[in-house]
Amino acid sequence: MMKNPETDFLVINDLKLYYRIGNIECYPPGEDSLLLNKHIKYYCKDKKVLDMGCGTGIQGLEAYKYTKNVTFSDIDGDCLKISKINFYINYIKNFNPYELLDIIDKIKFPVDFILSDLFSKINEKFDVILFNPPYLPGYEEDERLDRWVCGREDGREIIDKFLNDLKYHLNKNGIALLVISSYNKPKELIKDYSKLYKIEIIDKASFYFEEIFLLKIKPISYI
Ligand SMILES: C[S@@+](CC[C@H](N)C(=O)[O-])C[C@H]1O[C@@H](n2cnc3c(N)ncnc32)[C@H](O)[C@@H]1O
């Protein structure tokens, strides 16, 4: 008998994005996700793309409209499972997501899904790397929420690790699009990395408590 699925989803740019399926969950797309999402068509067409920290897969699924060369990665196995289900439902066959839960890891996909702490399991280079990282200062008691949104002091723990390795994973002329917040002190961050990268703010959004920025990051020299 078909169980009644407890699910939650959003529809963004015609993509159906589940963020809760039964008892597994991932980061529900927010304003930060959308700030990055609206630039994907321009930057990702015909490129080799990595959606780092994919969550629902919102960024990579949008990129897949414009290039078939997309890789999804996340440190959180549940996020990766949900992004696979979202890929299946949007690009293979509309299906009951709850029924896909048990079989999704056995299905072969035309794209890669990689469980990885940042670049630790990523052995390739890309033209465009998309990352909406955990950037809030401090930590959350809830381990899962902490992994999705928190970056310790100044919120920069994950951002700094990402930027230290990024240059090794970009093809010539490759770029990263990275979301950060006013909490991460953008001016300081851009200065800290000025020897390694040319960093431009290409978009931003303001809220009463913070601003979020979209950075375009290009290595000064390619490796
Ligand atoms: C703010 S959410 C963004 C999710 C999605 N990309 C979006 O834009 O809605 C951050 C994501 O990064 C993942 N993440 C956190 N630390 C990570 C790490 N060290 N390596 C890879 N992914 C990580 C989290 O599991 C979460 O899915």
The ligand as an SDF file (V2000), in Angstrom:
LIG
                    3D

 27 29  0  0  0  0  0  0  0  0999 V2000
   23.0290   27.2640    3.0310 C   0  0  0  0  0  0  0  0  0  0  0  0
   22.9000   25.5960    2.4840 S   0  0  0  0  0  0  0  0  0  0  0  0
   22.7350   25.8240    0.7120 C   0  0  0  0  0  0  0  0  0  0  0  0
   21.9950   24.7220    0.0180 C   0  0  0  0  0  0  0  0  0  0  0  0
   21.7160   24.9700   -1.4630 C   0  0  0  0  0  0  0  0  0  0  0  0
   22.9250   24.9850   -2.2390 N   0  0  0  0  0  0  0  0  0  0  0  0
   20.9730   26.2760   -1.6540 C   0  0  0  0  0  0  0  0  0  0  0  0
   21.5340   27.2030   -2.2650 O   0  0  0  0  0  0  0  0  0  0  0  0
   19.8260   26.3360   -1.1990 O   0  0  0  0  0  0  0  0  0  0  0  0
   24.5940   25.0240    2.6740 C   0  0  0  0  0  0  0  0  0  0  0  0
   24.8070   23.5960    2.2060 C   0  0  0  0  0  0  0  0  0  0  0  0
   26.2170   23.3070    2.3120 O   0  0  0  0  0  0  0  0  0  0  0  0
   26.3830   22.0020    2.8530 C   0  0  0  0  0  0  0  0  0  0  0  0
   27.6960   21.9590    3.5280 N   0  0  0  0  0  0  0  0  0  0  0  0
   28.0280   22.4280    4.7500 C   0  0  0  0  0  0  0  0  0  0  0  0
   29.3270   22.1940    5.0110 N   0  0  0  0  0  0  0  0  0  0  0  0
   29.8320   21.5650    3.9330 C   0  0  0  0  0  0  0  0  0  0  0  0
   31.1190   21.0340    3.6180 C   0  0  0  0  0  0  0  0  0  0  0  0
   32.1330   21.1340    4.4740 N   0  0  0  0  0  0  0  0  0  0  0  0
   31.2810   20.4340    2.4220 N   0  0  0  0  0  0  0  0  0  0  0  0
   30.2420   20.3230    1.5490 C   0  0  0  0  0  0  0  0  0  0  0  0
   29.0030   20.8000    1.8000 N   0  0  0  0  0  0  0  0  0  0  0  0
   28.8000   21.4120    2.9720 C   0  0  0  0  0  0  0  0  0  0  0  0
   25.2020   21.8200    3.7960 C   0  0  0  0  0  0  0  0  0  0  0  0
   24.9420   20.4640    4.0600 O   0  0  0  0  0  0  0  0  0  0  0  0
   24.0820   22.5370    3.0130 C   0  0  0  0  0  0  0  0  0  0  0  0
   23.4380   21.6350    2.1500 O   0  0  0  0  0  0  0  0  0  0  0  0
  1  2  1  0
  2  3  1  0
  2 10  1  0
  3  4  1  0
  4  5  1  0
  5  6  1  0
  5  7  1  0
  7  8  2  0
  7  9  1  0
 10 11  1  0
 11 12  1  0
 11 26  1  0
 12 13  1  0
 13 14  1  0
 13 24  1  0
 14 15  1  0
 14 23  1  0
 15 16  2  0
 16 17  1  0
 17 18  1  0
 17 23  2  0
 18 19  1  0
 18 20  2  0
 20 21  1  0
 21 22  2  0
 22 23  1  0
 24 25  1  0
 24 26  1  0
 26 27  1  0
M  CHG  2   2   1   9  -1
M  END
$$$$
